[in-house]
Amino acid sequence: MQFSPPLKPARLIARYKRFLADVVTPVGETLTIHCANTRAMTGCATPGDTVWYSTSSSLTRKYPHS
């Protein structure tokens, strides 16, 4: 499956406030990303899990990563 922009890997630190998650990239950068799924995501939101995120080029977004 092709995504535009391409997805990047990271490790989940924590998911909180329904819409936000903190992740750490392979180079050690910590990011707060927007999580569009507001459900519990039981079984796929465990700290340490690999997650995939994208970066938007929009300058108006509060959180450029999703």
Buried (B, 14 or more C-beta within 10 A) or exposed (E): EEEEEEBBEBBBBEBEEEEEBBBEBEEEEEBBBBBEEEEEEEEEBEEEEEBEBBBEEEEEEEBBBB
